[in-house]
Amino acid sequence: MNSLTVCIVEDDLDVCESLAALVTASGLICHTFDSAEALLRCEIGSRCQCLIIDVDLPEMNGIQLLSTLRQQGCTTPAIFYSGRREGRIRAAAELLGNVPFIAKGGPPDEIRDRLHELLGVS
């Protein structure tokens, strides 16, 4: 399982570090990015097996990021992660391929379980 890579796109350093700790504790490789643009500039982003994307990023938001990646042919599974539960986020998640949505502050097991489900690991 340790060759699977997860990319986290989160502008809040504390949240990003918590997510990264959770991912690495699950035996996965983790790369973090503080903006959508940082991920798009890095070739590792196109080679990861799963993305965790904050919806409320500065400049390009998480929905725009995933839309851009999909337009570029990227089919990497993704999870939207946000402190807001707006209908527009859920609607966008459905349009982009039924992307799971996890609310910030929820139980860590929810993130880990969803990652394992998307990656097909136990």
Stockholm file with secondary structure:
# STOCKHOLM 1.0

chainA/1-122         MNSLTVCIVEDDLDVCESLAALVTASGLICHTFDSAEALLRCEIGSRCQCLIIDVDLPEMNGIQLLSTLRQQGCTTPAIFYSGRREGRIRAAAELLGNVPFIAKGGPPDEIRDRLHELLGVS
#=GR chainA/1-122 SS CTTCEEEEECSCHHHHHHHHHHHHHTTCEEEEESSHHHHHHCGGGGTCSEEEEESSCSSSCHHHHHHHHHHTTCCCCEEEEESCCCHHHHHHHHHTTCCCEEETTSCHHHHHHHHHHHHTCC
#=GC SS_cons         CTTCEEEEECSCHHHHHHHHHHHHHTTCEEEEESSHHHHHHCGGGGTCSEEEEESSCSSSCHHHHHHHHHHTTCCCCEEEEESCCCHHHHHHHHHTTCCCEEETTSCHHHHHHHHHHHHTCC
//
